[in-house]
Amino acid sequence: MTVPARGAGARRGPPVARAQDARPSPHAAAAPSPRRCPWCESTALYRAYHDREWGVPNHDDRRWFEILVLDGAQAGLSWRTILEKREGYRRAFARFDPVRVARFDARRIRALLADPGIVRNRLKIESAVSNARAFLEVQREFGSFDRFIWGFTAGRPVQNRWRGDRRIPARTPLSDAVSAELRRRGFKFVGSTICYALMQAAGMVNDHLTGCFRHREVRALAAGPRPGGSCRARRG
């Protein structure tokens, strides 16, 4: 969304440049803000997340585990709440190292329930620990969680062309399939809506609006070689 410049005074004709005064004129018009997806315009934290992270294709397993933990924690809450607590989650969950989180015991879980830096919900905390164990099982089977999860899109992001927020779905047949497979493998807090949010965040789908400056940039990121090649999630 374009934010109009405020307080820009129009002057007729160019001012006469003076060598002794190179300071910018207080009447100079501010550079227009780039057009963004409207959902991110409420706070600077949202804008930074939108501009730098959301929709960028991810191929790092630790980042995948971070997204799983944070999107699971978001259930029933706003994404703003989770973003504001992300540093607390990084500290509390061993910087999203699934090997370390998988070893969390009852004593560690009790400590997390008293940690104000995260969402203190027992089911969500326990699911993060059990999901770490399921995550390691996927790594052992496929070599990486990244190889497994990108198998659902044959290694390429889905390029959508939405013109308005209201057209973006909360879930799709693809997120239904991802959710069903993750649940089959023992993951929790991975309903279809959560999985679609995960796919948006990690760039499996490009859901930036076509009028957003990031749509074209994120689309260009998908043009490179497919890390790990294409693989389908194995069943049975």
N, C-alpha and C positions, 0 to 999 in steps of 0.2 A: 504494500500500500504506500502510495506516495504521500509523504508528509509535507504540506506546503510550507515554504519559508515564511517566517513571521517577522514583522517589523522591517521589511525591506523598502526603503524609500526610493522611488523612481526619480531619476534626474534626466533632464533633456541635454543630450550632447555629452561627449566624454570630458571629464575634468582635465585641467591642465596639469601635467606631471611636473613635480618640483623635485629637484635632486636632493634638497635638504629634508624632504619629508617623504620617505618611502613606505610609511605605515599604510596598511590597508584602510580604505575609507570606511567609516562606520555605516555608510549607506550602501555598501556593497551587498548584493543579494547572496544569501546563503546557498550553498550547493544543495540541490534537491536530494532528499533521501531516496535510496533505491526502493523499488516496489517489492514488498515482501508478502508472504502469506499472512492474512489478517490476524490469525491466532497468536502470532508471536509479538504483536506490537504493544502489549500491555506493560512489559518491563524490559529493562536493559538485559537482564539475565536471560529472558526468553529470546530476545533478538540475537544475543551472542550464540546461544545454543542453535537457533535456526540457521544462522549465517555460517557457522563453522562445523556443525556436527550432523544435524538432522538430515537424513537422506543420503549421506555419504556412504558408499559401499564399504562395509567392514569385512576384513579378513583376518582379524587378530582374535585368537581364542579368549584371551583375558578380557578383551572388550566385549566379546559375546557374553561372557559370564556376567559382566557388569550390567549389560542391558537386561539379561534375564532377572537378575536380582532387583534392579530398579523398577522394571515394568511390573514385576510381581508385587513389589511394595506399593505401587501406585493404585492397585485395585481399590475402587471406592473413594479415591482421593484425587486431587488435582495434580497435574504434572508439575506445576509450580512448586507445590509442597515438596515433591521429591527432588527437584533440582536444587532447592534451597538446602536440602539435607544431604546432597551428594558427597560433600567432603566428609560428613559424619559417617556415611556408609563406607567410604574408602578406608577410613581409619578402623571402623568396627569390623569390617569384613576383609581384613588383611590385604587391602588394595586389590580386592577381587581375584585373589589367587585361589582357584578352586581346590587345589591340593590341600592348602591350609584350612580352608573353610570346611572341607569334607571331614576334617578331624575335630571340629568343634564338638564338645561334649555338653552334658547337661549343665555343668557349672558355667561354661562359657555362655550358654544360652540364657541362663539366669542373669548374668552380667549384662547381656545385650538388652534384656527386658527393662533394665534400669538406666539405659543409655538414652539421654534426651536428644542425642544427635541423629537418631534414626526413628522410624515409625515403630513404636513399641507394641507390636502385635505378635503374640506368640506363634500363631499359625504361619504368618509371613516369615518370621525369623526361622522357624523350624523348616519351612519349605525351602528357604535359601540354602540351608545345610544339606537337606536331602537332595536338592537339585544339584548341588556341587558333586555329590556322589554319582548321580545319574549322568552328569556332564562328563565325569572322568570315564564312565563306562562307554559313552559315545566316542570319546577320544581313543580309547583302546580299540574299539571296533573299526573306526573309520580313519584313524590317524590324526584327525582333528575334528572338533565340533564344526569348524568352518566348512570343511568338505561335506559333512553330513547335511548341514542346514541349507547350503547353496544348491544341493542336489534337487531341491524342490523347484528351482527355477532354471535348472540346467546351467547354473553358473552365471547367469545374466540377470540384471535387475529388470523388473517389469516397469516399462516406461508409460506412465499414465499421462493424460492430458486434461486434467480437470481445470475448469474455468472459475469455479466457485467452491467455497468450503462445503456447502450443503450437498454437493454431488459426491464428495468423498465418502466411501462406505466405512462402516465401523468394523466390518468383517467381510470376507470373501470366501469362495470355495477353496482358494489356495490357503488362506489362514485356517480354514476348517481342517484341511489335510495336515498342516503343520501341527495344529493343536492335538489332533487325534494321535499322531505319531509320538509327540512328546509325552502325552499322557500314557500311551502304551509303554513307554520306556521309563515310567516312574516319576516324571516331572510333575510338579504341582504349581498352581496359580499360572496355568498356561491355557486358559480358555481362548476361544477363537478371537475375541476382541483384543485381549492382551497380546496374542500372537501377531495380530495385524499391526498393532502399535510397535511391537518389536521389529517387524519387517520394515515398517516405515523408518524407524530410527536408524536401523542398520543398513538402509539403502537397498534392501531386496526389492522394494517398490519405490519409485520416484513419485511422491505425492505432493511435491511443490506445485502450486498453481502455475499455469502457463504464463501468467502475467508477473510471476515472481522472478527476480533476477537470478535466484538460485536454481530454477528449473533447468535452464540451459547448462549451467556449470556442473550440476550433478549428473545430467545426462552425458556430458563429455567425459566424466570420470569413469563411466561404464564402458567406454569404447576401448579400453586397454585389454591385454590378455587376461584370460580367466585363471586366477590363482587356483592351483590344484586341479584344474580341469573340471569336467562335468561328471557328476555322479548322482545317481538316484538313491534315495533312502532305501536301504535294504530292509526287508520285512521277514518275519518268521524266525 
